[in-house]
Amino acid sequence: MSAPQLLSKIKIRAALLSLLIAGSILFMLRGEPEIRPSAGENGPKIILLEVINKHFTVGKTVPSVFLRVFSDGTAECHTEKFWEEADVTKTKTLDAEELEKLRAAINEPNLSGIKKRYELMRFVIDSWMEWDITIQHPRGTQRIEVVSFSPDAARERNQPYPDALVKLGCSILKTRNDVYGGARTYSKADCPDFPSLH
């Protein structure tokens, strides 16, 4: 192999290696993608809010989609599962006011500064619920875990939830109730600004 051919091969390999490195760096810097786009009539719908409810019982974890809200205002809820219930899905298009109130809770400025996990605030024997909340903000994805959402119990233990988390949690419960119906009620102490939950 002549010197010019060898030099040409080295240049090609160096160029390919440079492209591979540049691509890897861009991939790592891109941040988290929007969560699960879904094709709609006017292009992809973005999931603004997703709450997966996990029921922990007798060594078993039973997940279910508690609430999913899309950018077009569609809200979707599935059966809240405790064992192996059939999965019933209900959807509703939130009106402009409902969607705006939910967006206000999601975009609450103080929400971005809260902890990533809130532990159990009351004694349980063998069963509890945990929310895995995923929020799509313009600046990226935020994930929060809340074990057995209970603002009142958190206050009683002198570990109150941040106001932004209370507003978000109560908004989740209200939207779930409006879409799916038949949900549990919560005390006025938990969600005082949401009378439909009492």
Secondary structure, 3 states (H helix, E strand, C coil): CCHHHHHHHHHHHHHHHHHHHHHHHHHHHCCCCCCCCEEECCEEECEEEEEEEEEEECCEEEEEEEEEEECCCEEEEECCCCCCCCCCEEEEECCHHHHHHHHHHHCCHHHHHCCCEECCCCCCCCEEEEEEEEEEECCEEEEEEEECCCHHHHHHCCCCCCHHHHHHHHHHHHHHHHHHCCCCCCCCCCCCCCHHHC
